[in-house]
Amino acid sequence: EPEVTQTPSHQVTQMGQEVILRCVPISNHLYFYWYRQILGQKVEFLVSFYNNEISEKSEIFDDQFSVERPDGSNFTLKIRSTKLEDSAMYFCASRPRGQSTNEKLFFGSGTQLSVL
Amino acid sequence: AQKITQTQPGMFVQEKEAVTLDCTYDTSDQSYGLFWYKQPSSGEMIFLIYQGSYDEQNATEGRYSLNFQKARKSANLVISASQLGDSAMYFCAMSSGSYIPTFGRGTSLIVHP
């Protein structure tokens, strides 16, 4: 089965530093997502991306966050100035069309971000 | 708005026994989809099973089945013949009007030998 690929698997950064989390969604998928999971807590929606723009975002996705698809294959999440509370597992996901309730999300294996 | 509730933070089951993980949901949409994902200790999210709101039969995938009770708005996951490798976090999720899947808080399942 095709896979969503995320790099790095672990990222350690100092508070206030910028981080970029990278994802390569499945090639024929059109909708891309970032979710995060703080240790032991629920999986929270951050942002969805379609046709090179944000389609929806949650209240967690504030001005410190940005997403882009710079080259037609990579899909990145940037955190401009990290805070301790940004420490979490960040999941990238994609869906073929995204406009249906029966499409499952294909998840990457996640990037564990630790902010010190 | 859509909401998923998983009321069991942790469950224990004996190997080879069946276990039911509860999930209730709330949505005003008539068309929606319900999903279960497994998250082992390694962290990845593994899709298990899907149930559509208009599906008349309960979904099954191998040892996984979904006990869908639409009037009660519940979509419980049943794992038959539990194996040690089933020990993991299990998340129920729903996709309705906005199409963006919303997840519950998860249930930690531990399978005892």
Interface residues (C-beta under 8 A of the other chain):
Chain A: Y33 Y35 Q41 K42 V43 E44 F45 S48 E56 M89 F91 A93 G98 Q99 S100 T101 N102 E103 K104 L105 F106 F107 G108 S109 G110 Q112
Chain B: D29 S31 Y32 G33 F35 Y37 S42 G43 E44 M45 I46 F47 Y50 G52 S53 F91 A93 S95 S96 S98 Y99 I100 P101 T102 F103 G104 R105 G106
